[in-house]
C-alpha cells in the first residue's frame, strides 16, 4: 500500500518546476475565493452574535462564577490595602 506521503514525494519528483509554478498560479483565484467566503461567513456570524448578545437581560442574577470573581476582587483589594499600609509603616 502506498502512503499519501510517498505518493506526494513521487509526484513532486516527477513534476517540472514550470508546471509546478503554473499549478500554484492557477490555485490562487480558488484560494482567494475561499478566503473571501470565510471572511463573509465570519461577518455574518459576528453580526448574528452581536444581535444575540444585545438580547441578554442585564438584570439577570449573578451566577456562581460572578460571586467567585467578586470575592476574589475583595480579597485582592484587601491585600493591596494591607500592602500599602505596611509600606507606609516601614518608611
C-alpha distances in whole Angstrom, upper triangle without the diagonal:
4,6,10,12,10,10,14,15,14,16,19,19,20,22,26,28,30,28,26,30,30,27,28,32,31,29,32,34,32,31,35,35,33,35,38,37,36,40,41,40,41,44,44,43,46,48,48,47,51,52,51,52,56,56,56,59,61,63,60,61,60,56,56,54,57,59,57,57,61,61,59,61,65,64,62,66,68,66,67,70,71,69,71,74,73,73,77,78,77,78
4,7,8,6,7,10,11,10,12,15,16,16,19,22,24,27,24,22,26,27,24,25,28,28,26,29,31,29,28,32,33,30,32,36,35,34,37,39,38,39,42,43,41,44,47,46,46,49,51,50,51,54,55,55,58,60,62,60,60,59,56,55,53,56,58,56,56,60,61,58,60,63,62,61,64,67,65,65,69,69,68,70,73,72,72,75,77,75,77
4,5,5,6,9,10,11,12,14,16,17,19,22,23,26,24,21,25,26,23,23,27,26,24,27,29,27,26,30,30,28,30,33,32,31,34,36,35,36,39,40,38,41,44,43,43,46,48,47,48,51,52,52,55,56,59,56,57,55,52,52,50,52,55,53,52,56,57,55,56,60,59,57,61,63,61,61,65,66,64,66,69,68,68,71,73,72,73
4,5,5,6,9,10,10,12,14,15,16,20,21,23,21,18,22,23,19,20,23,23,21,23,26,23,22,26,27,24,26,29,29,28,31,33,32,32,36,37,35,38,40,40,40,43,45,44,45,48,49,49,53,54,57,54,55,54,51,50,48,51,53,51,51,54,55,53,55,58,57,56,59,61,60,60,63,64,62,64,68,67,66,70,72,70,71
4,5,5,6,9,10,10,12,14,15,19,19,22,20,18,21,22,19,19,23,23,21,24,26,24,23,26,28,25,26,30,30,28,31,34,33,33,37,38,36,38,41,41,41,44,46,45,46,49,50,50,54,54,57,55,56,54,51,51,48,51,53,51,50,54,55,52,54,57,56,55,58,60,58,58,62,63,61,63,66,65,65,68,70,68,70
4,5,5,6,9,10,11,13,14,18,19,22,20,18,21,23,20,21,24,24,23,26,28,26,25,29,30,28,29,33,33,32,35,37,36,37,40,41,40,42,45,45,45,47,50,49,50,53,54,54,57,58,61,59,60,58,55,54,52,54,57,55,54,58,59,56,58,61,60,58,62,64,62,62,66,66,64,66,70,69,68,71,73,72,73
4,5,5,6,9,10,11,12,16,18,20,18,16,19,20,17,19,22,22,20,23,26,24,23,27,28,26,28,31,31,30,33,35,34,35,39,40,39,41,44,44,44,47,49,48,49,52,53,53,57,58,61,59,60,58,55,55,52,55,58,56,55,59,60,57,59,62,61,60,63,65,63,63,67,68,66,68,71,70,70,73,75,73,75
4,5,5,6,9,10,11,14,15,18,15,13,16,18,15,15,19,19,17,20,23,21,20,24,25,23,25,28,28,28,31,33,32,33,36,37,36,38,41,42,42,44,46,46,47,50,51,51,55,56,59,57,58,56,54,53,51,53,56,54,53,57,58,55,56,60,59,57,60,63,61,61,65,66,64,65,69,68,67,70,72,71,72
4,5,5,6,9,10,13,14,17,16,13,17,19,16,17,20,21,20,22,25,24,23,26,28,26,28,31,31,31,33,36,35,36,39,40,39,41,44,45,44,47,49,49,50,53,54,54,58,58,61,59,60,58,56,55,53,55,58,56,55,58,59,57,58,61,61,59,62,64,62,62,66,66,64,66,69,68,67,71,73,71,72
4,5,5,6,9,12,14,17,15,14,17,19,16,18,21,21,21,24,26,25,25,28,29,28,30,33,33,33,35,38,37,38,41,42,42,44,46,47,47,49,52,51,52,55,57,57,60,61,64,62,63,62,59,59,56,58,61,59,58,62,63,60,61,65,64,62,65,68,66,66,69,70,68,70,73,72,71,75,77,75,76
4,5,5,6,10,12,14,12,10,14,15,13,14,18,18,17,20,23,22,21,25,26,25,27,30,30,30,33,35,35,36,39,40,39,41,44,45,45,47,49,49,50,53,55,55,59,60,63,61,62,61,58,58,55,58,61,59,57,61,62,60,61,64,64,62,65,67,65,65,69,70,68,69,73,72,71,74,77,75,76
4,6,5,8,9,12,11,9,12,14,12,13,16,17,16,19,22,21,21,24,26,25,26,29,30,29,32,34,34,35,38,39,39,41,43,44,44,47,49,49,50,53,54,55,58,59,62,60,62,60,57,57,54,57,60,58,56,60,61,58,59,63,62,60,63,66,64,63,67,68,66,67,71,70,69,72,74,72,73
4,6,8,10,13,12,11,14,16,15,16,19,20,20,22,25,25,24,27,29,28,30,33,33,33,36,38,38,39,42,43,43,44,47,48,48,50,53,53,53,56,58,58,62,62,66,64,65,63,61,60,58,60,63,61,59,63,64,61,62,66,65,63,66,68,66,66,70,70,68,70,73,72,71,74,76,75,75
4,7,9,12,10,10,14,15,14,16,19,19,19,22,25,24,24,27,29,29,30,33,34,34,36,38,39,40,42,44,44,45,48,49,49,51,54,54,55,57,59,59,63,64,67,65,67,65,63,63,60,62,65,63,62,65,67,64,65,68,68,66,68,71,69,69,72,73,71,73,76,75,74,77,80,78,78
4,6,8,7,6,10,11,10,12,15,15,16,19,21,21,21,24,26,26,27,30,31,31,33,36,36,37,39,41,41,43,45,46,47,49,51,51,52,55,57,57,61,62,65,63,65,63,61,61,58,60,63,62,60,64,65,62,63,67,66,64,67,70,68,67,71,72,70,71,75,74,73,76,78,76,77
4,5,5,6,9,10,10,12,14,15,17,19,22,22,22,25,27,27,28,31,32,32,34,36,37,38,40,42,43,44,46,48,48,50,52,53,54,56,58,59,63,63,67,65,67,65,63,63,60,62,65,64,62,65,67,64,65,68,68,66,68,71,69,68,72,73,71,72,76,75,73,77,79,77,78
4,5,5,6,9,10,10,12,14,15,17,20,21,20,23,25,25,26,29,30,31,32,35,36,36,39,41,41,42,45,46,46,48,51,51,52,54,56,57,61,61,65,63,65,63,61,62,58,60,63,61,60,63,65,62,62,66,65,63,65,68,66,65,69,70,68,69,73,72,70,74,76,74,74
4,5,5,6,9,10,10,12,14,16,18,20,20,22,24,25,26,28,30,30,32,34,35,36,38,40,41,42,44,46,46,48,50,51,52,54,56,57,61,62,65,64,66,64,62,63,60,61,65,63,61,64,66,63,63,67,67,65,67,70,68,67,71,72,70,71,74,74,72,75,78,76,76
4,5,5,6,9,10,11,12,15,17,18,18,21,22,23,24,27,28,29,31,33,34,35,37,39,39,41,43,44,45,47,49,50,51,53,55,56,60,60,64,63,64,63,61,62,59,60,64,62,60,64,65,63,63,67,67,64,67,70,68,67,71,72,70,71,75,74,73,76,78,77,77
4,5,5,6,9,10,11,13,16,16,16,19,21,21,22,24,26,26,28,30,31,32,34,36,37,38,40,42,42,44,46,47,48,50,52,53,57,57,61,60,61,60,58,58,55,57,60,58,57,60,62,59,59,63,63,61,63,66,64,63,67,69,66,67,71,71,69,72,75,73,73
4,5,5,6,9,10,11,14,15,15,17,19,20,21,23,25,25,27,29,30,31,33,35,36,37,39,41,41,43,45,46,47,49,51,52,56,56,60,59,61,59,58,58,55,56,60,58,56,59,61,59,59,63,62,60,62,65,64,62,66,68,65,66,70,70,68,71,73,72,72
4,5,5,6,9,10,12,14,14,16,18,19,20,22,24,25,27,28,30,31,33,34,35,37,39,40,41,43,45,46,47,49,51,52,56,57,60,59,61,60,58,59,56,57,61,59,57,61,63,60,60,64,64,62,64,67,66,64,68,70,67,68,72,72,70,73,76,74,75
4,5,5,6,9,11,12,12,15,16,17,19,21,22,23,25,26,27,29,31,32,33,35,37,38,39,41,43,44,45,47,49,50,54,55,58,57,59,57,56,56,53,55,58,57,55,58,60,58,58,62,62,60,62,65,64,63,66,68,66,67,71,70,69,72,75,73,74
4,5,5,7,10,10,10,12,15,15,16,18,20,21,22,24,25,26,28,30,31,32,34,36,37,38,40,41,42,45,46,47,51,52,55,54,56,55,53,54,51,52,55,54,52,55,57,55,55,59,59,56,59,62,60,59,63,65,62,63,67,67,65,68,71,70,70
4,5,5,8,10,10,11,14,15,16,18,20,21,22,24,25,26,28,30,31,32,34,36,37,38,40,42,42,44,46,48,51,52,56,55,57,56,54,55,52,53,57,55,53,56,59,56,56,60,60,58,60,63,62,60,64,66,64,64,68,68,66,69,72,71,71
4,6,7,8,9,11,12,14,15,17,18,20,21,23,24,26,27,29,30,32,33,35,36,38,39,41,42,44,46,47,51,52,55,54,57,56,54,55,52,53,57,56,54,57,59,57,57,61,61,59,61,64,63,62,65,67,65,66,70,70,68,71,74,73,73
4,6,5,6,9,10,11,12,14,15,17,18,20,21,23,25,26,27,29,31,32,33,35,37,38,39,41,43,44,48,49,52,51,53,52,50,51,48,50,53,52,50,53,56,53,53,57,58,55,57,61,60,59,62,64,62,63,66,67,65,68,71,70,70
4,5,5,6,9,10,11,12,14,15,16,18,20,21,23,25,26,27,29,30,31,33,35,36,37,39,41,42,46,47,50,50,52,51,49,50,47,48,52,51,49,52,54,52,52,56,56,54,55,59,58,57,60,62,60,61,64,65,63,66,69,68,68
4,5,5,6,9,10,10,12,14,15,16,18,20,21,23,24,26,27,29,30,32,33,35,36,38,40,41,45,46,49,49,51,50,49,50,47,48,52,51,49,52,55,52,52,56,57,54,56,60,59,58,61,63,61,62,65,66,64,67,70,69,69
4,5,5,6,9,10,11,12,14,15,16,18,20,21,22,24,26,27,28,30,32,33,34,36,38,40,43,44,48,47,49,48,47,48,45,47,50,49,48,51,53,51,51,55,55,53,55,59,58,57,60,62,60,61,65,65,64,67,70,69,69
4,5,5,6,9,10,11,12,14,15,17,18,20,21,22,24,26,27,29,31,32,33,35,37,38,42,42,46,45,47,46,45,46,43,44,48,47,45,48,50,48,48,52,52,50,52,55,54,53,57,59,57,58,61,62,60,63,66,65,65
4,5,5,6,9,10,11,12,14,15,17,19,20,21,23,24,26,27,29,30,31,33,35,37,40,41,45,44,46,46,44,46,43,44,47,46,44,47,50,48,47,51,52,50,51,55,54,53,56,58,56,57,61,61,60,62,65,64,65
4,5,5,6,9,10,11,12,14,15,17,18,20,21,23,24,26,27,29,30,32,34,35,39,40,44,43,46,45,44,45,42,43,47,46,44,47,50,48,48,52,52,50,52,55,55,54,57,59,58,58,62,62,61,64,67,66,66
4,5,5,6,9,10,11,12,14,16,16,18,20,21,22,24,26,27,28,30,32,34,37,38,42,41,43,42,41,42,40,41,44,44,42,45,47,45,45,49,50,48,50,53,52,52,55,57,55,56,60,60,59,62,65,64,65
4,5,5,6,9,10,10,12,14,15,16,18,20,21,22,25,26,27,29,31,32,36,36,40,39,41,40,39,40,38,38,42,41,39,42,45,43,43,46,47,45,47,50,50,49,52,54,52,53,57,57,56,58,61,61,61
4,5,5,6,9,10,11,13,14,15,17,19,20,21,23,25,26,27,29,31,35,36,39,39,41,41,40,41,38,39,43,42,40,43,46,44,43,47,48,46,48,51,51,50,53,55,54,54,58,58,57,60,63,62,62
4,5,5,6,9,10,11,12,14,15,17,18,20,21,23,24,26,28,29,33,34,38,37,40,39,38,40,37,38,42,41,40,42,45,43,43,47,48,46,48,51,51,50,53,55,54,55,58,59,58,60,63,63,63
4,5,5,6,9,10,10,12,14,15,16,18,20,21,22,24,26,27,31,32,36,35,37,36,35,36,34,35,38,38,36,39,42,40,40,44,45,43,44,48,47,47,50,52,51,51,55,56,55,57,60,60,60
4,5,5,6,9,10,10,12,14,15,16,19,20,21,23,25,26,30,31,34,34,36,36,35,36,34,34,38,38,35,38,41,39,39,42,43,42,43,46,46,45,48,50,49,50,53,54,53,55,58,58,58
4,5,5,6,9,10,11,12,14,15,17,19,20,21,23,25,29,30,34,33,36,36,35,37,34,35,39,39,37,39,42,41,40,44,45,43,45,48,48,47,50,52,51,52,55,56,55,57,60,60,61
4,5,5,6,9,10,11,12,14,16,17,18,20,22,23,27,28,32,31,34,33,32,34,32,33,36,36,35,37,40,39,38,42,43,42,43,47,47,46,49,51,50,51,54,55,55,57,60,60,60
4,5,5,6,9,10,10,12,14,15,16,18,20,21,25,26,30,29,31,31,30,32,29,30,33,33,31,34,37,35,35,39,40,38,40,43,43,42,45,48,47,47,50,51,51,53,56,56,56
4,5,5,6,9,10,11,12,14,15,17,19,21,24,25,29,28,31,31,31,33,30,30,34,34,32,34,37,36,36,39,41,39,40,44,44,43,45,48,47,47,51,52,51,53,56,56,57
4,5,5,6,9,10,11,12,14,16,17,19,23,24,28,27,30,30,30,32,30,30,34,34,33,35,38,37,36,40,42,40,41,45,45,44,47,49,49,49,52,54,53,55,58,58,59
4,5,5,6,9,10,11,12,14,16,17,21,22,26,25,28,27,27,29,27,27,31,31,29,32,35,34,33,37,38,37,39,42,42,42,44,47,46,47,50,51,51,53,56,56,57
4,5,5,6,9,10,10,12,14,16,19,20,24,23,26,26,25,28,25,25,29,29,27,30,33,32,31,34,36,35,36,39,40,39,41,44,43,44,47,48,48,50,53,53,54
4,6,5,6,9,10,11,13,15,19,20,23,23,26,27,27,29,27,27,30,31,29,31,34,34,33,36,38,37,38,41,42,41,43,46,46,46,49,50,50,52,55,55,56
4,5,5,6,9,10,11,13,17,19,22,21,25,25,25,27,26,26,29,30,29,30,34,33,33,36,38,37,38,41,42,41,44,46,46,47,49,51,51,53,55,56,57
4,5,5,6,9,10,11,15,16,20,19,22,22,21,24,22,22,26,27,25,27,30,29,29,32,34,33,34,38,38,38,40,43,43,43,46,47,47,49,52,53,53
4,5,5,6,9,10,14,15,18,18,21,22,22,24,23,22,26,27,25,26,30,29,28,31,34,32,33,36,37,37,39,42,41,42,44,46,46,48,51,51,52
4,6,5,7,9,13,14,18,18,21,22,22,25,24,23,27,28,27,28,31,31,30,33,36,35,35,39,40,39,41,44,44,44,47,49,49,50,53,54,55
4,5,5,7,11,13,16,15,19,19,19,22,21,21,24,26,24,26,29,29,29,32,34,33,34,37,38,38,40,43,43,43,46,48,48,50,52,53,54
4,5,5,9,10,14,13,16,17,17,20,19,18,21,23,21,22,26,26,25,28,30,30,30,34,35,34,36,39,39,40,42,44,44,46,48,50,50
4,6,8,9,13,13,17,18,19,22,21,19,23,25,23,24,27,28,27,29,32,31,31,35,36,36,37,40,40,41,43,45,45,47,49,51,51
4,6,9,12,12,16,17,18,21,21,20,23,25,24,24,28,29,28,30,33,33,33,36,38,37,39,42,42,42,45,47,47,49,51,53,53
4,6,9,8,12,13,14,18,17,16,19,21,20,21,24,25,24,27,29,29,30,32,34,34,36,38,39,39,42,44,44,46,48,49,50
4,5,6,10,12,14,17,17,15,18,21,20,20,23,25,24,26,29,29,29,31,34,34,35,37,38,39,41,43,44,45,47,49,50
4,6,9,10,12,16,16,13,16,19,17,17,20,22,21,22,25,26,25,28,30,30,31,34,35,35,37,39,40,41,44,45,46
4,6,9,12,15,16,13,15,18,18,17,20,22,21,22,25,26,26,28,30,31,31,34,35,36,37,40,41,41,44,46,47
4,7,9,12,13,11,13,16,16,16,19,21,20,22,24,25,26,28,30,30,31,34,35,36,37,40,41,42,44,46,47
4,6,10,11,9,10,14,14,13,16,18,18,19,22,23,24,25,28,29,29,31,33,34,35,37,39,40,42,44,45
4,7,8,6,7,10,10,10,12,15,15,16,18,20,20,22,24,25,26,28,30,31,32,34,36,37,39,40,42
4,5,5,7,9,10,11,13,14,16,17,19,20,21,23,25,26,27,29,30,32,33,35,36,38,40,41,43
4,5,5,6,9,10,11,12,14,16,17,18,20,21,23,24,26,27,29,30,32,33,35,37,38,39,41
4,5,5,6,9,10,10,12,14,15,16,18,20,21,22,24,26,27,28,30,31,33,35,36,37,39
4,5,5,6,9,10,10,12,14,15,16,18,20,21,23,24,26,27,29,30,31,33,35,36,38
4,5,5,6,9,10,11,12,14,15,17,18,20,21,23,24,26,27,29,30,32,33,35,37
4,5,5,6,9,10,11,12,14,15,16,18,20,21,22,24,26,27,29,30,32,33,35
4,5,5,6,9,10,10,12,14,15,16,18,20,21,22,24,25,27,29,30,32,33
4,5,5,6,9,10,11,12,14,15,17,18,20,21,23,24,26,27,29,31,32
4,5,5,6,9,10,11,12,14,15,17,18,20,21,22,24,26,27,29,31
4,5,5,6,9,10,11,12,14,15,16,18,20,21,22,25,26,27,29
4,5,5,6,9,10,11,12,14,15,16,18,20,21,23,25,26,28
4,5,5,6,9,10,11,12,14,15,16,18,20,21,23,25,26
4,6,5,6,9,10,11,12,14,15,16,18,20,21,23,25
4,5,5,6,9,10,10,12,14,15,16,19,20,21,23
4,5,5,6,9,10,11,12,14,15,17,19,20,22
4,5,5,6,9,10,10,12,14,16,17,19,21
4,5,5,6,9,10,10,12,14,16,17,19
4,5,5,6,9,10,10,12,14,15,17
4,5,5,6,9,10,11,13,15,16
4,5,5,6,9,10,11,12,15
4,5,5,6,9,10,11,13
4,5,5,6,9,10,11
4,5,5,7,9,11
4,5,5,6,9
4,6,5,7
4,6,6
4,6
4
